[in-house]
């Protein structure tokens, strides 16, 4: 029996993460994607972490990992130098580069994704019927081609545009819609028509074929039509398509509790579920909870300004950390909050992500870092 050998590169990780957490779903000005390394580098081992710290990089070196998936971007703002220096985050990135260890960051793209960081935390809260604060429009920038082809030639034109990148919808390929009709034309003396004769009105049974394609493939698709179409002057139209929001993808999560619960009981449950060491609450522990608004990391003003409807009476905001004045605002709205700690609110998403990567990248070893840590400790 012959064993199948799987050869993966860093680009394989980029491609899989692009499906799990589409980069276009990331928050504006976030720095996500491949931040360090070459996409062509071979990849056999991936290490997952919330932060790329010195100890995590040492762990990656000892374990001979080829790539690190660091939830938080190791490079966030423009840097003026890239030299190994562990007092600077860019210096740790430079050290990874010198060690030929690639670094990929999904950050808010993973927060927004189906099964991402917010969904993982919402699940641990015991929520049902969850949805984003606001749905994100993340589809590819696409166009639709409508081309008119004689019946006998429609398959050859279709195959040409499919080869040029048209006709893909999700995991389906060679998708088209075809409608039979009649086309007319009158060839002047300067023409040399393939069908009929010049100097008279011709009627031809034709197929109107429609296919979608990425906007970036426009030139290739148009060239394929002209190359494969039997007519001297093929008739076709191109329409830009609007990108529609995906109701499952977006920042934050709103949901209802499957069972009635109080603020204090939920805080204790999340302490056990996440291993958080510094859980705080805003509001009375005995209060019963209504709706939940989940936002890993730091909620900021999103529960008030992005959620629809916004945070209000009886709601609980479940997040990592919160500014003093945002906590006061929560109380003014007669709402509540649970603060798990920034790191602790995000860390539970790593194990499920590792499992998904193992399934998508057969032959690649995927581990969650043991050196990753919460910088805040109980006093």
N, C-alpha and C positions, 0 to 999 in steps of 0.2 A: 504494500500500500504506500502511495506517494503522499508525503505531507506537504500541505500548502504553506509556503513561506510568505509571511506578510512583511513587506518593506515599507515603512512609513517615514515621512520627513516631517519637519516642523510645519510645513504647509498642510499636512494632514490634520494636525491639531487646529490650525486656523480655519480649515474648511468645516470641520465638525463643530467647532465653537460658533462659527458663523450661522449654522443651522440651529444650534441650541439657544444662542443668545445673539440675535442679529445686531450687528454694530449700529444700524440705523435706529435701533430702539434706545440707544444710550442717551443720557441727558446732554443737553447742549453744553459744549466746551469741555466735556469729559474726554479723557485721553484713553481710548480703549483699543484693543487689538494687539498685534505683535509689536512690542516696544523695544525688544532687544534681540539681536541675532539675525540669522539668515533663514528664510523659509525653506531653503533647499538642504539644510543640515539634516543628516539622518537622525531618527528619533526612535528610541526603544523604551525610554523610561520618562515618566512625567511626575512631578511633585506638585501637589496642590497646597496652597497656603493663603491666608488672608493678607499677610504682609510679607514682602521680601526683606527680611532683616539679615544681619550678619550670621546669626546662628542657623537660619534657614538655608542660607547659601552654603554654609559649611556642611550642613546635612546633605544638600544636593551634591556637593563635591564628593563626600564620602560614599554616597550611594550611587555615584556615577549616573546621575540623572542628566538627560539631554535637554529637558525643558522644564520650566517652572511656570505653573499657572498661578499668578498672584492676583487675587481678587482686587485689591487696591492697586492702582497704577504705580509702578516703581518710578516712573518719570511722569510728572503731572504738568509742570510748567517748563517753559524753555530754559535750557541750561547753557552756561557759557563755557563749561569744560567737562570732560569725561575722563577722569583719572581715578584709579582705585583709591577710595577714601571712605572709610566706614562711618565718618561723622556726617557724611552727606548721602542722601538717598540716591542721587545720580552716581555717586562714587561706588555704591553697592552694585548698581546697574553696570557700571564700567567693569567691575570685577567679574560679574557674570559673563559679560561679553568676552573678556580675556580668557575665561574658562570654557568658551564655546558652549555656554548654556543659554538657550533662548528663553525669553520671558514674554508671556502673553497675559494681558489683563482684560477681563470682561466687565468688571465693575457695574455701572448702572445699566448696561445692556443685559447683564444677568439678573439684576433686580427686576427689570421689566419683563423678562422672559417667562413663558409658561414653564412651570417647574423650577423656576429660579429662586433667588434668595427670599423674596417676599412670599412666594407660594409655600416655601418650606417652613417659614415662621408661622404663616397663617394656619398651616396644617397642625403644627404643634399647639396652636391656640384652640384647636377644636372648632374651626370655622367651616361654614358651608356657604354655598352660593356666592363665592368670592368673585370679584371683578376688580380691574384697575381703578385708581382714582379717575384717570382719564385715559381712554384707549389711544394707542399710538398708531400712526400710519407709517408702516415700515416696509411695505411691498417694494419690489423693484420698480424703477422708472421704466414703464413699458409703453409700447405703441401697438396699434392694430393695423394690419395690412388687409386691404380688400382688393383682390385682383380678379380680372375678368378673363377667362381662359376658354378656348374651344373645348367641348366635352372630351374629345379624344386626347387632349394634351394636358388635362388637369393633373394627372398623377405625376408626370415628369416635372411640372412646375412645383407641385407640392413637395416632392422629394428634394428639389434644389433649395427651396426656402427652409425646409427642415434642417438640411445640412448646414445652412448659414446661421442657424441659431433660433429659428422661429418654431412655434408650435409646442412650447413646453409650458404646462400648467401644473405646478406642484411637482409631484413625482411622475406625472404622465407626460409622454412625449408624442410627437406627430399628431397634435390636436388641431383640428380644423373644422370649420362649418362651411357647408357647400349648398348653394341654392341655384337651381336651374332657371334660366331665363333666356331672353333674346337680345342680342346686341346688333346694332346697326352702324354702318360707316359708309362714307362716300370717298373713294380715292381720287385725288386730283391727278393731273398729268404727271406730276413729279413723284408719284408713289409707285411702288411695286408690291402690291398686296399678295400675301401668301394665299389667302382665301378670296375667291371671286375675281372680279376684274375692276380695273380703275375706270372711272368715268360713269359709274352707275351706283345706285344705292344697293348695298348688300345687307342681307339679314342672316345672322349666324346664331345657332344654338350654342349658348355659352354657360359656364358655371361661374357664379360669384363665390370665390373662396376667401374665407377670412381666417387669419391666424394672428396670434399675439407674439410679440418678440421684445427683448430688452432694447431700450432706446439706443444703447451703445452699439447694437448690431445693425442699425438702420442702413448704413452704407453697404454692408455685406448682403443684407436681405434684398435691397433694391438691385444690386448687381446680379444676384441669383435670379431674380424675376426676369431681367433683361436678357440674361444669358440663356435661360431655359424656355422662354416664351416663344411661340412660333411667329407671333406678329412682328412686323417691322417697327410698330409703335405700340407696345403693350399698354393697356389702360389699367392703372391701379391707383388707389388712394391710401394714404397713411394718416391715422388719427392718433393723437396723444391720448393716453388713458390716465384718469385720476387715480391716485393711490388711496385706497379706502382703509380706514382704521380697522385693525384686528381687535375685536372686543376682548380678547384674552390677554393682550400684551399692552403694558404700560406701567408707569411708576405707581408704587403703592398698591395695596389691596384693601377692599371694603368687603366685609362679610358679616354673617350672623352666627351666633353661637348655636351649636347643635343642642346644647343643654343649658338651662339657666345657671348662672355662676356669678359670684361676687368678685369684686376687685382683688381682695386679699387672697381668695382661693386661686384665682388665675395667676397671680404673681408667684404664689408658692409652686404651682404646677410648672410654670415656665422656668423657675429656678432649678427644679429637678430635670426638666426636659432639655434645657440648654447647658446646664452646668454653670450658669452665670453666677459670679461671686459677689456682685455689687448691685443687686436689684433694688430699685427705688419705685415708689408709687406717688402719684399726684391725685389726691382725693381720699375719701374715707374708705378704709378696707372693707367695710360692711355693705357698701353700696352694690346693688345689683347692676349688672352691665346690660346695655342695650346693643348697639351696633359696635363693631370693632373696625378700626382703621390701622392697618399694619404698614410700617415703613422701616425697613432695616437701616442700621446706621444712625442717621440723624434726620428726624422728620422735618425740622424747620417749620416753615409756614404752610407746607403742602396740605395738611389736613384741613386748613381753613380756606386756602386759595385754589387748590387743584381738585380736591374731592368734590363729587357732585352726588347728593347735596353735601355742603361742607360740614365739618365737625360741629356738633351741637350737643344739646342736653342729653345726658345718659350715655353718650358715646365714650369709648375708651381708645386712646391712641397707644399702640404698642410699638415701641421703637427702641433704639439703642441709647441715645442721649438727647437732651433737650436743653436749650438755653433757659436761664432763670425767667426771663420775661415771657417766653413761650409757655412756661409752666403756669405763670400767673394768668395768661390769656386762656389757657385750658380751664382754669377755675372760674374765670369770668363767664365762660360759656356754659358753666355747670357740667362740664365734661370731666374725664379722668384720663390718667396715663400710667403706663408701666414702662420703666426705663431699665433695660437689661444690661446696658453697657454696649458701647459701639461694637467691639469685637465679638462679644457673646451673641449679639443679635444676628450676626452674619455667619459665624463659624458653622452652625448646624447645616448649612447648605452645601458644604464641601463634600461630605460623604456621599450624598445622593448624586452629586455631579461626578465624582470619581467613578461611581457605578455606571453612569451613562457613557463616560468616556471609554471605560473598559469594553463595554458592549459595542461601541462604534469603532474602536480601534483594536481589532483582534491582534494579539501578539505583542501589544504594548503594555508594559507594567505601569499601573497608575496607583500612586500612594498619596495619602493625606499627611502633611508634615507633622512631626511630633515636636519640632523645635519652634513652631509658630506659637505665639503667646499673647495674652492680654496684658498690655503695659500697666493697667491699673490693678492693684492688689488691695485686699481688705486691710484696714489699718490695725 
